[in-house]
């Protein structure tokens, strides 16, 4: 730090915190070419960005070694989440404590009136979230007219959370001559566009090591079965016994579920999710800092940017959605030179996704299995031998120790000590055997599976079995991936599955996938021939093709013999059915909509002759040859018909209804048949 010209209060604060040297990003923002310029800084999480921009704005807001006495803010820091904003305020508080700084926070979930009073008393530095800061600006309780420096921390996350409009409103409310610093883990196009709009001649700084793996974080990918995913998390926590650990889940529901499971196992855990109030989240973080809780179960948004003391283990219970989120999660550990572990819980269905995430993050992970129960017990035994009470100097407890040895003996006292050591710790879980994944399997030719063993399941079409339903159950039971399963053939009452020969031993001779669903090994290949179709009542297609008339384009027709004619129809005599036979056995007339190039046809069509067009029925039927096509005369209305009745329609007979009681027993059919 001697190479940089730091204000005396800041140098003293860094020395008190144990800073022997500055990190790469802190050195970059203090370089001579960065003095007084806007900056767009990208650095990996945990690299000291908060202290970096605290040092960078010192020249803009300090008046010598003190902050000026003013009622208007001189510096503004914007963070995406409440926890990160409060953490930034704490960092700036100790950094500028000797400079007489008054820091006010404006974050959602806190008392608005308390924040307004703090702003009214005068604060040189204001830290807040975009939504609450805009609220104070619109209500007039925050005035940025004297602002000299504005810092956007985790700018990429603020855009992802939909704060772009709030950020634009805040930056437009600040003076144009201010200095704007943007800090982000990555610089996507949206951040670059925002920088061009609100920064002038910004200096682009890429901290050393952004594109390489964080040397203080050991990445591990643990292969587990789906049913052992939670048990693997429990064993992992027991194996490392970290001072503080954080477990990331995808949704709030997963956080609540895992919190309940850990509470039943005896873990001291707290939750961080968006559904909690600010007071509940503050209490959870305070419990982690005090040591009353050792495990934090959180979602990505709730744990964004939080810094917990002694955080040594990060567990990805649910894989992140992208590589940037993986880096942000893992960056909670391995901070300020400390070592940490980032463990991914990978089920067989997530192998390829985990490989893509690691490749996109440009980190190398050590693939392996989750700690077994025996490995956890062995680790506990090693910790017993290293317990500090065994090497501590003896005091007034020697008299009691002598009494214990005299009454119970050395072995009894030692066994009691081990039992007391194990009593307050959760019991390790037994895990199923899983394959150790490595590089992705080599692609095979289409239709080629290799050596395999056939298994039979006791469910088929009658049990509504489907391949998409059986596939995950088989993978979960055997701890295999989909690539190890070949053909799946569903039959009427059973299903045959092809398993790679190298992994068939995982299922034994018979295994139960779930209650009532079992799978047994076959000695050979099953009979997969399709059942024969029933014999057709007419000639085969090749015989019918040979009967086609020579020189015609018409398709062959089937002419049934008398023996091949179906049984007589149950229709009334004289009623002809299209496409069938009447009771007399004569072929029915072909339907109008039936195509001429298929189906049953007439004798002329079968012989290749053009069919005669059907005679059209005239709209007016003549009574005799003399009448010709003259229309019929309307009938005269019968006596007693009501007035105004249309001619030709007879009135209903008195005392006889069309429907209901008294209706005619004989149905009244229309005079003419409806058109077809």
C-alpha positions in Angstrom: 0.0 0.0 0.0 3.0 2.3 0.3 3.0 2.7 -3.5 -0.3 4.5 -3.5 -1.2 7.9 -2.2 -4.0 7.1 0.3 -5.6 9.5 2.7 -4.4 9.0 6.2 -7.9 7.9 7.6 -8.3 5.3 4.9 -4.7 3.9 5.3 -5.3 3.6 9.0 -8.6 1.8 8.5 -7.0 -0.7 6.1 -4.1 -1.4 8.5 -6.6 -2.0 11.3 -8.4 -4.5 9.2 -5.2 -6.4 8.4 -4.7 -5.3 4.8 -1.0 -6.0 4.1 -1.5 -5.4 0.3 -4.2 -4.4 -2.1 -5.9 -6.8 -4.5 -5.6 -6.4 -8.2 -8.9 -4.6 -8.7 -8.0 -2.2 -5.8 -4.7 -1.4 -7.4 -6.3 -0.9 -10.8 -8.8 1.8 -9.6 -6.0 3.7 -7.9 -3.7 3.8 -10.9 -2.7 7.2 -12.2 -4.6 6.8 -15.5 -7.9 6.1 -13.6 -7.7 9.3 -11.5 -10.9 11.4 -12.0 -12.3 9.2 -14.9 -15.4 7.2 -15.2 -14.7 3.5 -14.9 -16.3 0.3 -16.1 -14.7 -2.4 -13.9 -15.2 -6.2 -14.2 -13.7 -8.4 -11.6 -14.6 -11.8 -10.1 -16.7 -11.8 -7.0 -14.8 -11.8 -3.7 -11.9 -9.7 -5.1 -12.5 -6.7 -2.9 -14.7 -4.6 -5.2 -16.5 -2.8 -2.3 -13.2 -1.5 -0.8 -12.0 -0.8 -4.4 -14.7 1.7 -5.2 -14.5 3.1 -1.6 -10.9 4.0 -2.3 -11.7 5.2 -5.8 -14.2 7.9 -4.8 -12.1 9.2 -1.9 -10.4 11.9 -4.1 -13.9 13.1 -5.1 -15.6 13.4 -1.7 -12.8 14.0 0.8 -11.8 17.6 1.8 -8.3 16.9 2.9 -8.6 14.1 5.5 -12.2 14.8 6.4 -15.6 14.7 4.7 -17.2 18.1 4.3 -20.0 19.1 6.7 -23.0 19.2 4.3 -26.7 18.3 4.3 -26.6 16.9 0.7 -25.1 13.6 -0.3 -21.6 13.6 -1.9 -21.5 10.0 -3.0 -24.2 7.4 -3.9 -23.8 3.6 -4.0 -26.5 1.5 -5.6 -26.8 -2.3 -5.0 -29.4 -4.8 -6.4 -30.5 -6.4 -3.1 -31.1 -5.3 0.5 -28.4 -7.6 2.0 -25.8 -6.3 -0.4 -26.7 -2.7 0.2 -26.4 -3.1 3.9 -23.1 -5.0 3.5 -21.8 -2.1 1.3 -22.8 0.4 4.0 -20.9 -1.6 6.7 -17.8 -1.8 4.5 -17.8 2.0 3.8 -18.6 2.7 7.5 -15.3 1.2 8.8 -13.4 2.5 5.8 -14.5 6.2 6.3 -15.0 6.0 10.1 -11.9 8.2 10.9 -13.0 10.6 8.2 -16.2 11.5 10.0 -18.6 10.0 7.5 -22.3 9.9 8.0 -23.8 7.0 6.0 -27.5 6.6 5.3 -29.2 3.5 3.9 -32.3 3.5 1.7 -33.4 -0.1 1.1 -36.8 -1.7 0.7 -38.4 -3.4 3.6 -37.1 -0.9 6.1 -38.9 1.9 7.9 -39.3 4.8 5.4 -39.6 7.5 8.1 -36.4 6.4 9.7 -34.6 6.7 6.4 -36.1 10.1 5.7 -34.9 11.5 9.1 -31.4 10.2 8.5 -31.3 12.0 5.1 -32.7 15.1 6.7 -29.9 15.2 9.3 -27.3 15.1 6.6 -25.4 12.1 5.2 -22.3 12.4 2.9 -22.7 8.9 1.6 -26.0 7.2 0.7 -26.3 3.5 0.0 -29.5 2.0 -1.3 -31.5 -0.2 -3.7 -32.9 1.2 -7.0 -36.6 1.1 -6.0 -36.3 2.7 -2.6 -33.9 5.4 -3.9 -36.3 6.4 -6.7 -39.1 6.5 -4.1 -37.1 9.0 -2.0 -36.3 11.1 -5.1 -40.0 11.2 -6.2 -41.1 12.2 -2.7 -38.4 14.9 -2.4 -36.6 13.5 0.6 -33.4 12.8 -1.4 -31.6 15.5 -3.2 -28.7 14.6 -5.6 -27.9 18.1 -6.8 -24.5 18.1 -5.0 -23.6 14.5 -5.9 -19.9 14.1 -7.0 -19.6 10.3 -7.4 -22.1 7.5 -8.2 -21.3 3.8 -8.0 -23.3 1.0 -9.4 -22.4 -2.3 -7.7 -23.3 -5.6 -9.4 -24.7 -3.7 -12.3 -25.4 -6.8 -14.4 -27.6 -8.2 -11.6 -29.6 -5.0 -11.4 -30.4 -5.2 -15.1 -31.4 -8.9 -14.8 -33.8 -8.0 -11.9 -35.5 -5.4 -14.1 -34.1 -2.2 -12.5 -33.1 -0.5 -15.7 -35.8 2.2 -15.6 -35.1 3.0 -11.9 -31.4 3.3 -12.7 -32.0 5.6 -15.6 -34.3 7.8 -13.4 -31.7 8.0 -10.7 -28.8 8.8 -13.0 -30.8 11.4 -14.8 -31.6 13.1 -11.4 -27.8 13.4 -10.7 -25.7 16.3 -12.0 -24.0 15.7 -15.4 -20.6 16.5 -14.0 -20.6 13.6 -11.5 -18.2 10.7 -11.7 -19.9 7.4 -12.5 -18.3 4.0 -11.6 -19.8 0.7 -12.7 -18.7 -2.5 -11.1 -19.9 -5.8 -12.5 -18.7 -9.4 -12.5 -19.5 -9.6 -16.3 -20.1 -7.0 -18.9 -22.9 -8.1 -21.2 -24.2 -5.9 -24.0 -26.8 -4.3 -21.8 -24.2 -3.1 -19.4 -22.0 -1.8 -22.2 -25.0 0.2 -23.6 -25.9 1.6 -20.2 -22.2 2.7 -19.8 -22.2 4.6 -23.1 -25.4 6.5 -22.1 -24.4 7.6 -18.6 -20.5 7.6 -18.7 -18.1 9.9 -20.4 -14.8 8.4 -21.8 -15.0 5.5 -19.3 -11.9 3.6 -18.5 -12.4 -0.2 -19.0 -10.7 -2.2 -16.3 -10.5 -6.0 -16.4 -9.1 -7.3 -13.1 -6.4 -9.9 -13.3 -7.7 -13.4 -13.1 -11.2 -12.7 -14.3 -11.0 -15.3 -17.0 -9.2 -18.0 -15.0 -10.3 -20.2 -12.2 -10.3 -18.7 -8.7 -7.2 -20.3 -7.1 -8.7 -20.2 -3.6 -11.9 -22.2 -4.5 -11.8 -25.9 -5.1 -14.6 -27.0 -7.4 -16.0 -30.5 -6.9 -18.8 -32.2 -8.8 -20.4 -35.1 -6.8 -22.3 -37.8 -8.6 -25.4 -39.0 -6.7 -28.7 -40.7 -7.4 -31.9 -38.7 -7.5 -33.2 -40.3 -4.3 -29.9 -39.6 -2.4 -29.6 -35.9 -3.4 -30.6 -34.6 0.0 -28.7 -37.3 1.9 -25.5 -36.3 -0.1 -26.0 -32.7 1.1 -26.2 -33.9 4.7 -23.1 -36.0 4.4 -21.2 -33.3 2.7 -22.0 -30.8 5.6 -20.9 -33.5 8.1 -17.7 -34.3 6.2 -16.4 -30.8 6.0 -17.8 -29.4 9.3 -17.4 -25.9 8.0 -17.7 -22.9 10.3 -20.3 -21.5 7.9 -21.8 -23.1 4.8 -24.4 -22.0 2.3 -26.7 -24.2 0.3 -28.2 -22.7 -2.9 -31.7 -23.8 -4.1 -33.6 -22.8 -7.2 -37.0 -21.8 -5.6 -38.4 -20.7 -2.3 -40.3 -24.0 -2.0 -37.0 -25.9 -2.2 -35.5 -23.7 0.5 -38.4 -24.3 2.9 -38.4 -28.1 2.2 -34.6 -28.4 2.8 -34.8 -26.2 5.9 -37.4 -28.5 7.4 -35.3 -31.6 6.5 -32.2 -30.2 8.1 -34.0 -29.2 11.2 -35.2 -32.7 11.7 -31.6 -34.0 11.2 -30.3 -31.6 13.9 -28.5 -29.1 11.7 -28.4 -25.5 12.9 -29.7 -23.8 9.8 -31.5 -20.6 8.7 -33.2 -19.7 5.4 -32.8 -16.7 3.1 -35.5 -16.2 0.5 -37.6 -13.4 -1.1 -40.7 -14.3 0.9 -39.0 -13.4 4.2 -39.4 -9.9 5.6 -36.3 -7.6 6.0 -36.3 -8.2 9.8 -36.3 -12.0 9.4 -33.5 -11.8 6.9 -31.5 -9.6 9.1 -32.0 -12.0 12.1 -30.9 -14.9 9.9 -27.7 -13.2 8.8 -27.0 -12.2 12.4 -27.4 -15.8 13.6 -24.8 -16.9 11.1 -22.4 -14.2 12.2 -22.9 -15.0 15.9 -22.4 -18.7 15.4 -25.9 -19.6 16.5 -26.4 -21.1 13.0 -23.9 -22.7 10.8 -25.8 -23.5 7.6 -27.6 -20.9 5.4 -30.1 -22.2 2.8 -30.8 -19.5 0.2 -32.0 -18.6 -3.3 -29.8 -16.8 -5.8 -31.5 -13.4 -5.3 -31.5 -13.5 -1.5 -27.8 -14.4 -1.3 -26.5 -12.1 -4.0 -23.3 -10.4 -2.8 -23.6 -11.4 0.9 -20.3 -11.8 2.8 -20.4 -14.2 5.7 -17.4 -14.7 8.0 -15.7 -18.1 7.8 -17.8 -19.3 4.9 -15.8 -22.3 3.8 -18.4 -24.4 1.9 -20.8 -23.6 -0.9 -23.2 -26.4 -2.0 -25.3 -26.2 -5.2 -28.3 -28.3 -4.3 -30.0 -27.2 -7.5 -27.7 -26.4 -10.4 -27.6 -22.8 -11.5 -29.1 -21.6 -14.7 -25.9 -20.3 -16.2 -22.2 -20.1 -15.7 -22.3 -16.5 -14.4 -24.6 -17.6 -11.6 -22.2 -20.5 -10.8 -19.3 -18.0 -10.4 -21.4 -15.7 -8.2 -22.5 -18.5 -6.0 -19.1 -19.9 -5.6 -17.6 -16.5 -4.9 -19.3 -16.4 -1.5 -16.3 -18.5 -0.3 -12.6 -18.2 -0.9 -12.6 -14.5 -0.1 -9.7 -12.3 1.1 -7.2 -15.1 0.6 -9.2 -17.8 2.5 -9.7 -21.3 1.1 -13.1 -22.6 0.2 -15.0 -25.5 -1.5 -17.8 -25.2 -4.1 -19.6 -28.5 -4.5 -22.2 -29.3 -7.2 -24.7 -32.0 -6.5 -25.2 -33.8 -9.9 -27.8 -36.4 -10.6 -27.6 -38.6 -13.6 -30.0 -36.4 -15.5 -27.9 -33.3 -14.9 -24.5 -34.6 -16.0 -24.4 -32.8 -19.3 -25.8 -29.6 -17.8 -23.1 -29.6 -15.1 -20.4 -30.1 -17.7 -21.7 -27.2 -19.8 -21.8 -24.9 -16.7 -18.3 -25.7 -15.7 -17.0 -25.3 -19.3 -18.8 -21.9 -19.6 -17.4 -20.7 -16.3 -13.9 -21.8 -17.4 -13.3 -23.8 -14.2 -12.1 -27.3 -13.7 -14.0 -29.5 -11.2 -12.9 -32.7 -9.6 -15.5 -35.3 -10.3 -16.2 -37.9 -7.7 -18.8 -39.3 -5.3 -20.4 -37.8 -2.3 -18.9 -38.7 1.1 -20.3 -42.0 2.3 -21.3 -42.8 5.9 -18.0 -44.6 6.6 -16.0 -41.7 5.3 -17.9 -39.2 7.5 -17.3 -41.5 10.6 -13.6 -41.7 9.8 -13.4 -37.9 9.5 -15.1 -37.6 12.9 -12.6 -40.0 14.5 -9.8 -38.0 13.1 -11.3 -34.8 14.5 -11.5 -36.4 18.0 -7.8 -37.0 18.0 -7.2 -33.4 17.0 -9.6 -31.9 19.6 -7.9 -28.9 21.4 -9.1 -30.0 24.8 -6.9 -33.1 24.6 -3.7 -31.0 24.3 -4.8 -28.2 26.7 -3.0 -27.7 29.9 -4.6 -29.4 32.9 -6.2 -27.4 35.7 -8.4 -28.0 38.6 -10.2 -30.8 36.7 -7.5 -33.3 37.5 -9.2 -34.4 40.8 -12.4 -35.2 39.0 -10.4 -36.9 36.2 -8.7 -39.1 38.8 -12.1 -40.1 40.2 -13.4 -41.0 36.8 -10.3 -43.2 36.0 -10.6 -44.9 39.3 -14.3 -45.7 38.9 -14.7 -46.3 35.1 -11.2 -47.0 33.9 -9.3 -45.3 31.1 -11.2 -47.2 28.3 -14.6 -46.3 29.8 -13.7 -42.7 30.1 -12.4 -42.6 26.5 -15.5 -44.3 25.2 -17.7 -41.8 27.0 -15.7 -38.9 25.5 -16.3 -40.3 22.0 -20.0 -40.8 22.7 -20.3 -37.2 23.9 -18.5 -36.0 20.8 -20.9 -37.8 18.5 -24.0 -37.1 20.4 -24.6 -33.5 19.2 -23.9 -34.3 15.5 -26.4 -35.6 12.9 -26.0 -39.3 12.0 -24.4 -39.8 8.5 -26.7 -41.2 5.8 -26.1 -44.4 3.8 -25.8 -43.6 0.1 -26.4 -45.9 -2.9 -23.6 -46.7 -5.3 -23.3 -44.4 -8.2 -21.2 -44.3 -11.3 -18.2 -41.9 -11.3 -18.8 -39.7 -14.3 -16.0 -38.4 -16.3 -15.9 -37.1 -19.8 -19.1 -37.3 -21.8 -19.5 -40.7 -23.5 -18.4 -41.0 -27.1 -21.2 -40.7 -29.6 -22.3 -44.0 -31.1 -23.7 -44.8 -34.5 -27.4 -44.5 -35.0 -29.0 -47.9 -34.2 -25.8 -49.3 -32.6 -25.9 -50.0 -28.9 -23.3 -52.6 -28.3 -23.3 -55.5 -25.7 -26.4 -55.4 -23.7 -28.6 -57.4 -21.3 -32.4 -57.6 -21.6 -34.7 -57.1 -18.6 -38.4 -57.6 -18.3 -40.8 -55.4 -16.4 -44.2 -56.6 -15.1 -46.2 -53.9 -16.7 -47.3 -53.2 -20.3 -50.0 -51.6 -22.3 -52.7 -52.8 -19.9 -50.9 -50.9 -17.1 -50.5 -47.8 -19.4 -46.7 -48.2 -19.4 -44.8 -45.7 -21.5 -41.0 -45.3 -22.1 -41.0 -41.8 -20.8 -42.5 -43.0 -17.5 -40.2 -46.0 -17.1 -36.9 -44.3 -18.2 -36.4 -42.1 -15.1 -37.3 -44.9 -12.7 -34.8 -47.2 -14.2 -32.0 -44.6 -14.2 -32.8 -43.7 -10.6 -32.8 -47.3 -9.3 -29.6 -48.3 -11.0 -27.8 -44.9 -10.8 -27.2 -44.9 -14.5 -27.7 -42.3 -17.3 -30.0 -42.5 -20.3 -27.1 -43.4 -22.5 -26.8 -46.8 -20.7 -30.4 -47.8 -21.8 -31.0 -49.1 -25.3 -34.3 -50.2 -26.6 -37.5 -50.1 -24.6 -40.3 -52.4 -26.0 -43.7 -52.1 -24.5 -46.0 -55.2 -25.0 -49.5 -56.0 -23.9 -48.7 -57.2 -20.3 -44.9 -56.6 -20.0 -42.1 -54.4 -21.1 -38.6 -55.3 -22.3 -35.6 -53.0 -21.6 -32.1 -53.2 -22.9 -29.3 -52.3 -20.4 -25.6 -51.9 -21.3 -23.8 -55.0 -20.2 -21.2 -53.1 -18.2 -23.9 -51.7 -16.0 -26.4 -54.5 -15.9 -24.9 -55.8 -12.6 -26.4 -52.8 -10.8 -29.9 -54.4 -11.1 -29.0 -57.9 -10.0 -31.3 -60.8 -11.0 -34.4 -58.9 -9.9 -35.0 -55.4 -8.5 -38.1 -53.4 -7.4 -38.4 -50.0 -9.1 -41.3 -49.0 -6.8 -44.0 -50.9 -5.0 -45.7 -53.2 -7.5 -43.2 -52.5 -10.3 -40.3 -55.0 -10.6 -37.7 -55.8 -13.2 -36.1 -59.2 -13.7 -33.1 -60.2 -15.8 -33.5 -62.4 -18.8 -31.1 -65.2 -19.7 -31.3 -64.3 -23.4 -33.2 -62.1 -25.8 -37.0 -61.8 -25.6 -39.3 -62.7 -28.5 -40.1 -59.3 -30.0 -41.9 -60.5 -33.2 -45.2 -58.8 -33.8 -48.3 -61.0 -33.6 -49.6 -62.2 -37.0 -52.6 -60.3 -38.4 -55.9 -62.1 -38.9 -56.5 -63.5 -42.3 -58.4 -61.2 -44.7 -61.7 -62.3 -46.2 -60.7 -61.3 -49.6 -57.9 -62.1 -52.0 -54.3 -60.9 -51.3 -53.2 -57.6 -52.9 -50.8 -59.3 -55.3 -53.7 -61.6 -56.6 -56.0 -58.7 -57.0 -53.4 -56.7 -58.9 -53.1 -59.5 -61.5 -56.9 -59.4 -62.0 -56.7 -55.8 -63.2 -57.9 -55.4 -66.8 -55.0 -55.0 -69.3 -54.6 -51.5 -70.6 -56.7 -49.8 -68.0 -55.6 -47.3 -65.4 -58.4 -48.2 -63.0 -57.4 -49.9 -59.7 -58.6 -53.5 -59.4 -62.0 -54.0 -57.7 -63.1 -56.8 -55.4 -66.0 -58.7 -56.7 -67.3 -60.9 -54.0 -68.7 -64.4 -54.7 -71.9 -65.7 -53.3 -70.0 -67.5 -50.6 -68.1 -64.4 -49.6 -71.2 -62.2 -49.3 -71.8 -61.0 -45.8 -74.9 -61.9 -43.9 -78.2 -60.2 -44.6 -78.6 -56.8 -43.1 -81.1 -56.2 -40.3 -82.4 -53.2 -42.1 -86.1 -53.2 -43.2 -86.8 -54.7 -46.6 -86.4 -52.2 -49.4 -84.0 -49.9 -47.5 -80.7 -49.8 -49.2 -77.4 -49.1 -47.3 -74.5 -47.4 -48.9 -71.4 -49.6 -49.0 -73.3 -52.7 -47.8 -75.8 -55.2 -49.0 -79.5 -55.1 -48.7 -81.5 -58.1 -47.5 -81.9 -59.2 -51.0 -78.1 -59.5 -51.5 -77.9 -57.0 -54.4 -74.9 -54.6 -54.3 -75.7 -51.2 -53.0 -75.2 -48.0 -54.9 -71.9 -46.2 -54.3 -72.0 -43.1 -52.2 -71.6 -39.7 -53.8 -68.6 -38.8 -51.7 -66.7 -42.1 -52.3 -63.8 -41.6 -54.7 -63.9 -43.3 -58.0 -60.3 -44.6 -57.8 -60.9 -46.8 -54.7 -63.5 -48.7 -52.8 -66.4 -50.6 -54.3 -67.5 -49.6 -57.8 -69.9 -50.5 -60.5 -69.3 -53.1 -63.1 -68.6 -50.4 -65.7 -65.9 -48.9 -63.6 -64.4 -52.3 -62.9 -64.2 -53.0 -66.6 -62.5 -49.6 -67.3 -65.6 -48.0 -69.0 -66.7 -44.6 -68.0 -69.5 -44.6 -65.5 -72.9 -43.2 -66.5 -73.8 -39.9 -64.8 -76.8 -40.3 -62.5 -80.0 -38.8 -63.8 -80.9 -35.6 -62.0 -84.3 -35.5 -60.4 -86.2 -32.4 -61.7 -87.3 -29.9 -59.2 -90.9 -30.1 -60.4 -92.2 -33.7 -61.1 -94.8 -33.9 -63.9 -98.0 -35.8 -63.2 -98.4 -37.0 -66.8 -96.9 -36.6 -70.2 -99.4 -34.0 -71.2 -98.6 -31.8 -68.2 -94.9 -31.7 -69.1 -92.8 -29.7 -66.7 -95.6 -27.5 -65.5 -95.7 -27.1 -61.8 -98.3 -28.6 -59.7 -101.3 -26.6 -58.6 -101.5 -25.9 -54.9 -104.0 -27.7 -53.0 -107.1 -25.9 -51.9 -107.4 -25.3 -48.2 -109.9 -27.5 -46.4 -112.9 -26.1 -44.8 -112.3 -24.8 -41.3 -108.7 -23.8 -41.9 -107.7 -20.7 -40.1 -107.6 -17.4 -42.0 -104.3 -16.4 -43.3 -103.0 -20.0 -43.5 -100.7 -20.6 -46.4 -102.4 -22.5 -49.2 -101.5 -26.1 -49.6 -101.0 -26.8 -45.9 -103.8 -28.5 -44.1 -104.8 -27.6 -40.6 -104.4 -30.2 -37.9 -107.4 -32.2 -37.1 -109.3 -31.1 -34.0 -108.7 -33.1 -30.9 -105.4 -34.6 -32.1 -102.0 -33.2 -31.0 -98.7 -33.7 -32.8 -96.9 -34.6 -29.6 -97.8 -35.7 -26.1 -101.1 -37.3 -24.9 -103.6 -37.7 -27.7 -100.9 -37.6 -30.4 -101.3 -39.8 -33.5 -100.0 -43.3 -33.1 -98.7 -43.2 -36.7 -95.8 -40.9 -37.3 -96.4 -38.1 -39.7 -93.6 -38.6 -42.2 -92.8 -35.7 -44.7 -94.3 -36.0 -48.1 -90.9 -35.8 -49.8 -87.6 -37.4 -48.9 -85.0 -35.0 -47.8 -82.2 -34.3 -50.2 -79.0 -36.2 -49.6 
